[in-house]
Amino acid sequence: MNFRPSLFISAVALALTSLGANRLMAANVIVGACPGSSYATISAAVAASLAGSTIRICPGADPEQVVIKKPLTLVGITIAGSQNPVVQAPAGGVVANTTQLYNISPPIHSPVAAQILVMDTASVNISNIAVDGAKNGIASCALDVVGIYYRNASGAIANVVVKNQALATALNGCQSGEGIYIESGYGTSGQSVVEVAGSSVHGYQKNGITADGSNTNVEVQNNFVTGQGPTTGAAENGIQFSDGAFGSIKGNTVLDNIYSGPTYGASGILIYSAQGAVITNNSIGSSQLPIATVSDPSFPTAHNPNGTSDRTTINNNEITNTAYGDGIDACSNSNTINGNLIVNALTSGIHLDSLCGGTGKNNTVSSNVVNESCAGILQGGSPNSISSNTSFNVQSAILAGDACVSSRASINSTAALGTAATVQLLPSRR
């Protein structure tokens, strides 16, 4: 073969020139009704912008659904002292624009109507905006409304408000309505590595912040997550890691996740068939089960074939006003539970729960403080390492078994709301 150096060098030079031009064109653009704006909608700016561009969003309402499939930064900007760009539902309501990766037969929530959908890409950063799901128009359990959905996608979410992802109040029992949903895996080659920080998530029907799937690595830090309080809409979870997702949950405030219907229960922080999560320095209040780790062998993943939620670190959290069940329910094994303050837990401060199939074993429980509960530590499984814990105003400091009948049960409507021993926690993907 005749090799012609001059042609090869020219081709390389042309390629580099094109690459340099693309980089130069990746720039800042402005969306909305403010000086210098180039686009009327976020979607138009996304379509026109090259990978790596920054889209600056003016104050005001943006009634649209946004789909992002390339690296971009979306950031709200301040104009004349106002900083409140809001992505709202379009006038006709939201429509399905993707499907969940999780698949069961028959499918329950496969179609998803995401207000901001990020899929099959990396380096998508969203900050300083609100996403409001009010008036979403969904009147069926068959469609799941999500505020921000990272699907096989990575990036960062910071200083956002995600609110009102809920269906009509008459649709009780619909497992739909997530604020922020991050999902990857399930046989796909994609992954999600996402940080969620400094954000407010509230008004959701099902979950506030969810990390799901075996290729999902999420850091959830310094967020404010608030459920609807006692509701029959769905068994809420403030923050959920499930089906092999891993990462950390640090410094968050999680409140008001209570399901008032029968059978199922709500949680502040739920680790479901996901190993190795780190839960530290959170404040959880007014929740049915503030922190729960649940092993479920019926939902194995490639990285977690036994469906366990073992080796969770639960340290230095403050749990208050838990008048419906256990403060910490460890329905898994080999967890580290240290330095937590638990006040007013109806059943127990810490439950080493054997009810998830041979669970409640090989846990290290130390230096926790429990004030006002039926049992300080309820030990359903064994052996465990239990030391240097302090209990006040409890019927039993350490009690063997999975049940403790509180003298306060009659005044806390426990029969209606359920306890750790009687309710089943329900993650969002079921």
N, C-alpha and C positions, 0 to 999 in steps of 0.2 A: 504494500500500500504506500502511495506517495503522501508523505506528511508535509503540509504547506504551512510553515510557522507564521507567515504573514496573515493568512486567513484566520488561523486559530487565535492570534493575538487580537485581531480586529473584532472577532466574535466575543471574546472575553471583555474587551473594552466596552462594546455595545451593551453587554449584560450588566456590567457595573454602572454604566451611565443610566440605564433604565432603573436599576435598583436605587441609585442615588436620587433620581427624580421622584420615585415613589415616596422615599423618605422625606424629601422636601415638601411634598404635597400633604403629608400627614401633619395636620396643624389644628389649631383651635377654630371651632365654628360656634356660632351662637344661635339658639333656638328661642322663639317666642317674640313677645311684643316689647322689645327694648332696643336701645340704640346699637347699631352694628349687627343686628340679627340678619341671618342669611336664610333661615328656614322657619316655616310656620309650625312644623311638628317635629318631635323627636325622631319619629320613624323616617321622615324625609332626610334628616341629617344623618341618621345611621346608614341609610341606603347610599348616600352620596360621599360619605367619608371613607378614607383609606384606613386600613389597620393601623393602630397606634395613635389615632386622632383623639382629641379631647372635645367633647360636645358640652358646651356651657348652656345651662337651661335657665331662662329668665323667670322671675316670679310670675305666678299665675297658674291657671288650670290648663292641663293638657289632657283632654278626653280621648284617650287612645290606648291600644295595646301595642307594646313595643317588642320586637324580636331582634336579638343581637346574635350574630354568628361569626364575629371577628373581634380581635382585641381593640377595645375602646375604653375611654373614660367618660362617664356621665357625671357632671357635677353641677349642683345648683349654685347660682351666683346672686349677689346682692345688688339691687338697683334702687337708688333713692331710699336706702335704709330698709328695704323690704327684701326678705330672703325666704320665699315660700312657694317654690314651684311644686305643683301637685299633679301627679299622674292619676287621672280619674277614669271611671268606666265611661265608655262612649255612650252617646244618647240612647242607643238601642240595646245597651247592656254588653257584657263581654261574651265572647264566643270561644269555642275550643280552638286552640292553636298548637297543641301537641298532645302527647300521651305520656303517662307515667312509664318509667322503665320497669317497675315492679309489675309482675304479671301473675295472675291467678286465674283459675277456671272455675266458674265463669267470672269474667272481669267485673269488678265493682266500680272502680274509679279510674278506668283507663283514660278517658278523655280529660284533659286539663285546660282550663281557661286561665292562662297566666297573664297578669297585667304587664309585667316585664319578664320576658323569657330570654334567658341566656343559654345557648346550647352549642355543644360541639366546638368549643373554643377555649382559649385561656386569656388571662390578663384583661378581664373585664372588671373595671372598678366603678362602683356606683356610690355617690356620696351627696349629702346635703339636699336631698329631695324627699318628698312624701309620696306614698302610694296609697290611695284611698279606694277601697272596694265597695263603698256604699253605692247603692243603685246599680249593682252588677246585673240585675235582671234574671239571675239563675233561680229557677223554680223546680228543679229536679235533682234528686240525689245522684243521677248518672253523670253529672258534670262537677268537677272539683275546681273551685276558684282559688287561685294562689296569687299573692301579691308580687313577690319576686321569686322566680324559679330558675336555679342554676342546674341544668340538666347535662351531665357530662361536660361541665364547664368549671373554670377556676377564676379566681380574682378576689376582690375585697369589697365588702359592703360596710360603709361607715356613716354615722350621723344621719341615718334615714329614719323616717316614720313610716311604718307599714300598719294599716288599720282597716278594720271593718271587712275583713274577708270572711263573710258569713252569708248563709242562705236565708230564705224566708223563715221567720220564727216558727211557722207551722210545720216545718220539715224536721221534726224531732227525730234524732237517731241517725241523721245523715253524717257519715264520717268524711266531711268535706269542709274546706275553709282553712287554708294555711297562710300564715303571714309570709314567712321566708322558708322556702323548701329547697334543699340541696341534695341532689341524688346522682349516683353513678353506679356503674357495674351492671349486675344482672346479665352477664353474658356479653356485654358490649366491651369494647376496648377503651372506652372513655374513663376519665377520672375527674374528680372534683376536689380541689384544694382551695378552701375559701376561708377567709377571716370575716367574722361579723362582729363589729365593735361599735360601742357608743350609740346604739340605736334604740328606738322605742317601738315596741310591737304590741298591739292591743286590739280588742274587738274581734278576734278570730273565733271561728266556731269550733275548730278541731285542734290545731297546733299553732304555737307562736313561731318557734324556730325548729326546723327539722333537718337532721343530717341522716341520710339513708343510703345503704348500699355499701358493698365491700371495698370499693375504690374511692371512698369519700373520707377526707381528712379535713376536719373543721375546727377552728378556734372560735369560740363564742365568748366574748369578753366585754364586760362593763355595759351590758344592755339592760333595758327595763322592759319586762315582759309581763303583761297583765291579762288574765282571762276574764270571762264574763261573770265570774261568781257562780253561785248555784244555778245550774241550767240543765235542761233535758235535751238541748240541741245536739250535743255530742260529748263524749268523755274526753275532755280537753287534756292536753299536755303542753306545759309552757315551753320546755326545751326537750327535744327527743333526739337520741342517737339510736339507730336501729339497723339490724341486718348487716352487721360487720362494719358499720361506720365507726370511726375512732377520732380522737382528738381531745380537746380540753374545753371545760366550761368553767370560767373564772370570773369572779367579781360581778356577777349579774344579780339583779333584783327580780324575783319571780313571785307573783301574787295571784290569788283568786282563781285557782283552777279546781273547780268543785263540780262533780256531776251528781245531780239530785235524782236521777232515775235509778232503776234497779239493776243489779247484776254487775255493771261495770263501774270503774272508778277513774278519777282524774289524777294527774300528777303534776308537780311543779317541774321536776327534772326526771326524765325516764330514760334509762339505759335498757334497751330491749334487744336481746340476741346480738350484743356488741361488746367486745372485750377491750380492756385496757384504757377505758376513759378516765380522765382526771377531772374531778369536781372539787373545786377549792374556792373558799372565800366568797361564796354566794350567800345572799339573804333570801330565804324562801318563807312566805307566810300565807296563811288562810288557804291552804291546799289540802285536798283529801289525803294524798300521800306526797309529801314534799320532795323526797328523793327516793327513787325505787330502781333497783337493778333486777331485771327479770330474765331468766334463762328460759328459752323455749326451743326444745329439740325439734319441734315440727317446722322450724324456719331456719334450716342450716344454710350457710354460704360457703363459697370456696375457701375463704380465709377463716371461717368459723364453722366447721362441719358439724359441731354438736349444738350449735345455736345458743351457746352460753353467754352470760354477761359477767364472766369472772374477771378478777384482777382489776377491779375498779378502785380508784383512789378517791376517797371521800373525806377531805380534811378541811377543818377550820371554817365550816359553814355555820350560819346562824339560822335556826329554824324556829319559827314562832307561830302561835295560834293554830296548832294542828289538831283541832278538836274533832277530827273525823277518823283518825287511824294512827298508824305509826309515823314517827318523824322520819326515820330512815328504814326502808324495807329492803334488806339484802337477800333477795330470792336467787342467790347465786353463790359462788365459792371464791375463796382466796382473795377477798377484798381487804383493803386497808381503810379503817374507819377511825380517824384520830382527830382530837381537838375540836369537835363540834359542840355547839351550844344548842340544846333542844328544850324549848319551853312550851308547855301545855299540849302534850301529845296524848290523845285519848287512850290508845291501846298500849303503845310502848314508845320509849325514846328511840331505841334501836332494835330492830327485829332481824335476827339471823334465821331466815325463813326457810323451812324445809319443804314448802309446798310446791316447788317448781321442779321436782324430780331429783331427789338426792342432794338438795342444796342446803345452804346455811352452815357450811363446813369450812374449816381452815382459814377463817377470817382473823385478822388482827384488829382488836378493838381496844383503844387506850385513850386516856386523858380526855374523855368526853364528859360533858356536864348535862344532866337531865333534871329538869325541874317540873314537877307536876305531870305525872302520867300514871297509868296503871302499873306498868313495869318499867324500870329503867332500861334493862336489857332483856329481851325476850329471846331465849335460845332454843329454837326449834331443831337445829342441826348441831352436830358436834363431830370432831373436836374443834375448838376455837381458842385463840389466845386472848384473854380478857383481863385487862389490868389497869389500875390507876384511874378508873372512872368514878365520877361522883354523882350521886342521885339525891334529890330533895323531894319531899312530898310525893312519894311513890308508895304503892302497896307492896311491891317487891323490887329490890334492887336488881336482882338477877333471877329470872323465872324460867324454868325448863318448859318447853312446849311452844305451840304456835298460837295460843289464845290467852288473853288476860281480860277478865270481865271487870270493867271500870264501874265504880260507884257513881260516876258522872254520866253514864250512858243515857239515862232517862231524860236528862236535861239538855243533851246535845243532839237530839234527833238522829242518833246513830242508826236506828233501825231503817230510817228512810235513806240515809246517805251511804250506809255500808261502812265496813271496817276493812283493814288489811287482810283479815282472814276470810272475808266473804266476797270481796269484789275482785273482778278481773280487769287488769289494766289493758287498754286497747290502743296500740300505736296507730299512727295515721294511715299507714298503707294497707290496712285490713278492711 
